[in-house]
Amino acid sequence: MSSPSHAHHLPRARRRDAAENRAAILVAAATTLNNDSSATLEAIAAEAGFSRRAIYGHFATRDELIRELIARGAERVAHAVTGITVTDSRIAIAQIGERLWREVDGVRVMAQFAVRGPFAEEVGRALAPTRKLLHDAVDMGIRSGELRQDIDAALLTRLIEGAALAVLDEATKTALDHNEGVRLVMTAGLAMAGLSWTECQATINEMERSV
């Protein structure tokens, strides 16, 4: 007969094991999908060291698994940009680009799939707070004269996002190292915002000195 203390700890241990298994599945899914965005549940299960049946114990479908993976990624991105409150819009745009890149650098294909694949609408909703932060920085920069004046804030925000995605596209095709990637994504966003290449470099250097 189990002792009271042993019986008391069994449910907690099972919950811990279930949570650890779920986390392992999500890590395996991110790794597998980063190598092949069309990877099956069988491939994800093999990477995690589980059977397909074990995966179904946590996720009813492949889409459900991917949705949770995307939601967690969006949460990390939102957390990464929390606290950006500088009053210079150019520094803010550079910081947002730098922190976003640090979150997606290791899962470039997965990030590209999430933003442009069948879950793009859900990703857009999950990233809404981050996009608002970028929009606010762009709007502030236009009003202060720091950024280009020929495009309205909403459109310019989307174009800056597009510039960052163009760097992500390139990074999935070529061997961009981390430092090169992070500087390129900042430069691309600032250039789209209206800065010359020398102004982009000066802004990035100023940002790096301040951290």
C-alpha positions as CSV (number, residue, x, y, z in Angstrom):
1,M,0.0,0.0,0.0
2,S,1.4,3.4,-0.9
3,S,2.1,5.8,1.9
4,P,0.0,8.9,2.1
5,S,2.9,11.1,1.1
6,H,3.7,8.9,-1.9
7,A,0.1,9.0,-3.1
8,H,0.0,12.7,-2.6
9,H,2.9,13.3,-4.9
10,L,1.8,11.0,-7.7
11,P,-0.6,13.4,-9.4
12,R,1.9,16.2,-9.2
13,A,4.6,14.0,-10.8
14,R,2.3,13.0,-13.6
15,R,1.4,16.6,-14.3
16,R,5.0,17.5,-14.4
17,D,5.8,14.6,-16.7
18,A,2.9,15.6,-19.0
19,A,4.1,19.3,-19.1
20,E,7.7,18.2,-19.8
21,N,6.5,15.9,-22.6
22,R,4.4,18.7,-24.1
23,A,7.3,21.0,-24.0
24,A,9.6,18.4,-25.7
25,I,7.0,18.0,-28.5
26,L,6.9,21.7,-29.1
27,V,10.7,21.9,-29.2
28,A,10.8,19.0,-31.6
29,A,8.1,20.6,-33.8
30,A,10.0,23.9,-34.0
31,T,13.2,22.0,-35.0
32,T,11.5,19.8,-37.5
33,L,9.4,22.5,-39.1
34,N,12.4,24.7,-39.4
35,N,14.0,22.0,-41.5
36,D,10.8,21.2,-43.5
37,S,7.7,23.4,-43.2
38,S,5.6,20.5,-44.5
39,A,6.9,18.0,-41.9
40,T,4.3,15.5,-40.7
41,L,3.3,14.6,-37.2
42,E,5.2,11.3,-37.7
43,A,8.4,13.3,-38.4
44,I,7.8,15.5,-35.4
45,A,7.1,12.5,-33.2
46,A,10.3,10.9,-34.3
47,E,12.3,14.0,-33.5
48,A,10.7,14.1,-30.0
49,G,11.3,10.4,-29.4
50,F,7.6,9.7,-29.0
51,S,5.0,7.7,-31.0
52,R,2.4,9.4,-33.1
53,R,-0.2,8.2,-30.6
54,A,1.7,10.0,-27.8
55,I,1.5,13.2,-29.8
56,Y,-2.2,12.8,-30.0
57,G,-2.4,12.7,-26.3
58,H,-1.4,16.4,-26.3
59,F,-2.5,17.7,-29.7
60,A,-5.6,16.5,-31.6
61,T,-4.2,17.7,-35.0
62,R,-1.0,19.0,-36.6
63,D,-2.7,22.4,-37.0
64,E,-3.4,22.5,-33.2
65,L,0.2,21.8,-32.5
66,I,1.4,24.5,-35.0
67,R,-1.0,27.0,-33.5
68,E,0.3,26.6,-30.0
69,L,3.9,26.8,-31.4
70,I,3.1,30.0,-33.2
71,A,1.2,31.5,-30.1
72,R,4.2,30.8,-27.9
73,G,6.6,32.4,-30.5
74,A,4.4,35.5,-30.6
75,E,4.5,35.7,-26.8
76,R,8.2,35.6,-26.9
77,V,8.4,38.3,-29.5
78,A,6.0,40.5,-27.5
79,H,8.1,40.0,-24.4
80,A,11.3,40.7,-26.3
81,V,10.1,44.2,-27.4
82,T,8.6,45.1,-24.0
83,G,10.3,48.1,-22.5
84,I,11.2,49.9,-25.7
85,T,10.3,53.4,-24.8
86,V,13.0,55.6,-26.4
87,T,11.8,59.0,-27.8
88,D,13.9,58.7,-31.0
89,S,11.8,56.8,-33.5
90,R,14.9,55.7,-35.4
91,I,16.4,54.1,-32.4
92,A,13.0,52.5,-31.6
93,I,12.8,51.0,-35.1
94,A,16.3,49.6,-34.9
95,Q,15.7,48.1,-31.4
96,I,12.4,46.4,-32.5
97,G,14.3,45.0,-35.5
98,E,17.2,43.8,-33.4
99,R,15.0,42.1,-30.8
100,L,12.7,40.5,-33.4
101,W,15.7,39.0,-35.2
102,R,17.1,37.6,-32.0
103,E,13.8,35.7,-31.5
104,V,13.6,34.2,-35.0
105,D,17.3,33.8,-35.9
106,G,17.3,30.1,-34.8
107,V,14.0,29.2,-36.5
108,R,14.2,31.2,-39.7
109,V,12.2,28.8,-41.9
110,M,9.6,28.3,-39.2
111,A,9.2,32.0,-38.8
112,Q,8.8,32.5,-42.5
113,F,6.2,29.7,-42.7
114,A,4.3,31.2,-39.8
115,V,4.2,34.7,-41.2
116,R,3.4,33.7,-44.8
117,G,1.8,30.3,-44.6
118,P,-1.8,29.2,-43.9
119,F,-1.6,30.6,-40.3
120,A,-0.7,34.2,-41.4
121,E,-4.0,35.6,-40.2
122,E,-3.6,34.1,-36.7
123,V,0.0,35.2,-36.6
124,G,-1.1,38.7,-37.4
125,R,-3.5,38.7,-34.5
126,A,-0.8,37.3,-32.1
127,L,1.7,39.9,-33.2
128,A,-0.8,42.8,-33.0
129,P,0.8,44.4,-29.9
130,T,4.3,44.3,-31.5
131,R,3.0,45.8,-34.7
132,K,1.3,48.6,-32.7
133,L,4.6,49.4,-31.0
134,L,6.2,49.7,-34.4
135,H,3.3,51.8,-35.8
136,D,3.5,54.1,-32.8
137,A,7.3,54.6,-33.4
138,V,6.7,55.3,-37.1
139,D,3.9,57.7,-36.4
140,M,6.0,59.5,-33.8
141,G,8.9,59.7,-36.3
142,I,6.8,61.1,-39.1
143,R,5.3,63.8,-36.8
144,S,8.7,64.8,-35.5
145,G,10.3,64.9,-39.0
146,E,12.8,62.1,-38.1
147,L,11.3,59.8,-40.8
148,R,10.2,60.2,-44.4
149,Q,7.1,62.4,-44.9
150,D,5.7,61.0,-48.2
151,I,4.0,57.8,-46.8
152,D,1.4,57.6,-44.1
153,A,2.2,55.8,-40.9
154,A,0.1,52.7,-41.5
155,L,1.6,52.0,-44.9
156,L,5.1,52.8,-43.9
157,T,4.8,50.4,-40.9
158,R,3.8,47.6,-43.3
159,L,6.7,48.4,-45.7
160,I,9.2,48.3,-42.8
161,E,7.8,44.9,-41.9
162,G,8.2,43.8,-45.5
163,A,11.8,45.0,-45.5
164,A,12.5,42.8,-42.4
165,L,10.8,39.8,-44.1
166,A,13.0,40.3,-47.2
167,V,16.0,39.9,-44.9
168,L,14.4,36.8,-43.4
169,D,13.9,35.4,-46.9
170,E,17.5,36.0,-47.8
171,A,18.6,34.4,-44.5
172,T,16.8,31.2,-45.3
173,K,18.6,31.0,-48.7
174,T,22.1,32.0,-47.8
175,A,24.5,31.6,-44.8
176,L,23.9,34.9,-43.1
177,D,25.5,34.7,-39.7
178,H,23.7,36.2,-36.7
179,N,25.6,39.5,-36.5
180,E,25.2,40.1,-40.2
181,G,21.5,39.2,-40.1
182,V,20.7,41.5,-37.2
183,R,22.5,44.5,-38.7
184,L,20.8,43.9,-42.1
185,V,17.3,43.7,-40.6
186,M,17.9,47.0,-38.7
187,T,19.4,48.6,-41.8
188,A,16.5,47.4,-44.1
189,G,13.9,48.8,-41.7
190,L,15.6,52.2,-41.3
191,A,16.3,52.5,-45.0
192,M,12.6,51.9,-45.8
193,A,11.8,54.6,-43.1
194,G,13.8,57.1,-45.2
195,L,17.3,57.1,-43.8
196,S,20.4,57.0,-46.0
197,W,22.8,54.1,-45.6
198,T,25.2,56.3,-43.6
199,E,22.4,57.5,-41.4
200,C,21.3,53.9,-40.8
201,Q,24.8,52.9,-39.7
202,A,25.1,55.9,-37.4
203,T,21.7,55.1,-35.8
204,I,22.7,51.4,-35.3
205,N,26.0,52.4,-33.8
206,E,24.3,54.9,-31.5
207,M,21.8,52.2,-30.4
208,E,24.6,49.7,-29.7
209,R,26.5,52.2,-27.6
210,S,23.4,52.9,-25.5
211,V,22.8,49.2,-24.5
